């Protein structure tokens, strides 16, 4: 399983999706930290790539490679 870094914006307590107050529950946190890092890398990738499908797929893959490198750097 790919290291996702966990949730990008965790909410340790609050109202859940059923409208009930829960303490220390994170059943839905939106995007993962990996997704957040990849999104932050996208503006850099967009400056070097055109909009063809092949190139956009390469840019997205590059962004996730950068995100994986950032997650790995956090472990050191």
C-alpha positions in Angstrom: 0.0 0.0 0.0 1.3 3.5 -0.9 2.2 5.8 1.9 -0.5 8.5 1.7 0.9 10.5 4.7 -2.6 10.3 6.3 -5.2 13.1 6.1 -4.0 16.5 5.0 -6.4 18.3 7.3 -7.4 15.9 10.1 -10.3 16.8 12.3 -9.7 14.9 15.6 -13.1 15.7 17.1 -16.3 17.3 15.9 -19.5 16.5 14.1 -19.5 13.4 11.9 -21.4 13.0 8.7 -24.4 11.7 10.6 -24.6 14.9 12.7 -23.3 13.2 15.9 -20.5 14.7 18.0 -17.5 12.3 18.1 -14.3 12.6 20.0 -11.0 11.7 18.3 -12.7 10.4 15.2 -11.4 10.9 11.7 -13.7 8.9 9.5 -13.6 11.5 6.7 -10.8 13.9 6.2 -10.9 14.7 2.5 -7.6 14.5 0.6 -4.5 12.8 1.8 -1.3 14.5 2.5 0.1 12.8 -0.6 -2.7 14.4 -2.7 -2.0 17.8 -1.1 1.7 17.6 -1.9 1.0 16.5 -5.5 -1.5 19.4 -5.9 1.2 21.8 -4.6 3.6 20.5 -7.2 1.2 20.9 -10.1 1.8 24.6 -10.8 5.5 23.8 -11.4 4.6 20.9 -13.7 2.1 23.0 -15.6 4.8 25.5 -16.6 6.8 22.8 -18.4 4.0 20.9 -20.1 1.5 21.3 -22.9 -2.1 20.1 -22.7 -2.0 16.9 -24.7 -3.3 13.8 -22.9 0.1 12.1 -22.9 1.9 15.1 -21.5 -0.7 15.8 -18.8 -0.5 12.2 -17.7 3.3 12.5 -17.4 2.9 15.8 -15.5 0.4 14.2 -13.0 2.8 11.2 -12.5 5.7 13.6 -11.9 3.6 15.5 -9.3 2.9 12.2 -7.4 6.7 11.3 -7.6 7.4 14.7 -6.0 4.7 14.0 -3.3 6.2 10.6 -2.6 9.7 12.2 -2.2 8.3 14.8 0.2 6.6 12.1 2.3 9.9 10.1 2.3 11.8 13.2 3.4 9.4 13.6 6.4 10.5 10.2 7.6 14.2 11.2 7.9 
